[in-house]
Amino acid sequence: DQQVKQNSPSLSVQEGRISILNCDYTNSMFDYFLWYKKYPAEGPTFLISISSIKDKNEDGRFTVFLNKSAKHLSLHIVPSQPGDSAVYFCAASSYNNDMRFGAGTRLTVKP
Amino acid sequence: DVKVTQSSRYLVKRTGEKVFLECVQDMDHENMFWYRQDPGLGLRLIYFSYDVKMKEKGDIPEGYSVSREKKERFSLILESASTNQTSMYLCASSADRRLKETQYFGPGTRLLVL
């Protein structure tokens, strides 16, 4: 039973354009959401997070949007760069800090 | 900089062998985690620990055990390796459970069970 779903296993965008990665969750107890980025042969690294009391959090080229009523969050990367090519994992955490991860989306940014 | 290290990057074992995966973190973090990563399934939590000598089961603990004798070290044990345990194993640590700290991951151990 996957509580966090990333329905697109892959995404390809042109350099300079926007990348939008989507994530859906089913557990209404989740109140903290994170995105991790993973390069091949490395562990995931934290990218950006958002608390359920917000609907948007921005950090440079990266913005995460949260729609609690739809149980949906998205990561926007603008502008996309070839170095952004990686696997992106969405994660959700509940009050007791147990974290659940999605299956990941492989982003390819073409020069 | 937080550093989480794992004892091996690649490991090949035979069915039935006992396998030890070691993880060490150098930031005095309270919490440590073991995940496995499989295609299409993402990261699934096997076991975690919030304190020395303390452990809790995650979503898929069957076939695994853990040991945390020291704060900085968290070991994952496959008592009798099976081919369905072929996977990428990732260790992570975080500072404080209550503060929803982000987790810091090691580079992973790719285990092949023949």
Interface residues (C-beta under 8 A of the other chain):
Chain A: Q2 V4 Q6 P9 Y32 L34 Y36 A41 E42 G43 P44 T45 F46 S49 F89 A91 S93 N96 N97 D98 M99 R100 F101 G102 A103 G104
Chain B: V4 R9 Y35 G40 L41 G42 L43 R44 L45 L90 A92 R97 R98 K100 T102 Q103 Y104 F105 G106 P107 G108
